[in-house]
């Protein structure tokens, strides 16, 4: 099994987790908190972070479309607590 480095969710129906993950490998600031964490930890610019993510990160998705939206955030917090993924505990480079 692959280690879990980050757990996230998307709150808008028009912005699915899959779309959010696609933003991580596109230039621009839209939804790239994950990429910002990679840039900070690897001390690399955005274009290199995109290459790093493409080569080293594998995303897995769980369909929670049948669950009430207010419960999804709670499940996300439980999963973060249970799995302790390291990137969830690193501030984004934009937060410093």
N, C-alpha and C positions, 0 to 999 in steps of 0.2 A: 504494500500500500504506500502511496505517496504521502509525504508529510503535509499537513495543512498549515499554510502560512498566513492565510487571510480569509475571513468570512465577511460577506457583505450581502446587502439586499437592495432592492430597488422599490421605491414606494409608489411610483406612478405607473399606471397601466401602459402608458405610451413609452415609458423608459424601462424596459425590462433589464434584468441582470445581464442577459446576453448583450444587449445594446450598450450597457454600461461598460462591460468588459471590452467591447470593441473600441470604446473611446480611449481606453488605456494605450492602445497601439496606434492612435492617430495624433497628429500634431494639434495643439490647441489646449485650452484649459478646461474644456467641458468634462466634468466628472472624473478628473484624473487624480484623485487623492491617492489611489494605489500607486500610480506611476510616480507621483511626487515622493512617496515613501521610498520607492526603489531608487530614484535619483539621489535622495538624501543618504540612504544607507550605502549605496555603491559609489557615491560622490562622482556622479556622471551627469552630463547634460541630457535633456529630454530626448534627443534623437538616439542617443546610445541606450537610454532606458527603454525605449521602444524596442530596439534590437534585443536587449537583454530579456525583456518580457517574452518576446516572440520565441526566443531560443530556449528559455529556461522555465517558463511558467505554463502549467496546464490547468485549465479551468474545468470545474465540474459544477453542474447545476441540479438543483432540486426544485421541481415544480410544486409551488405552494399556492397555485391559483384557486384552489378550493378552500383555502383558509382565509378567514377575515383579515383584512389589512392590518388592523390594530394588533392582531396576534402575531403577525409575521415579525414585527420588531422585537416582540418578547422572545420569540423562538430564536431570533438572531442573537440576542443577548445571552440566552441560555447556551447556545452553541459556542459562542465566544468564551464564556466562562468555562464550559466543559473541555473545550479543545485547546484553549490558551494559544491561539495562533499568533506568532510573534509580531507580524505586521499590524495587527489590530491595536497594539500597544505602543506604536511609534507615531508620534505626531507627524502630520504632513509637513513638508518643507515650507508650505505657505503659512503654517501656523506659528513659525518661529519669528 
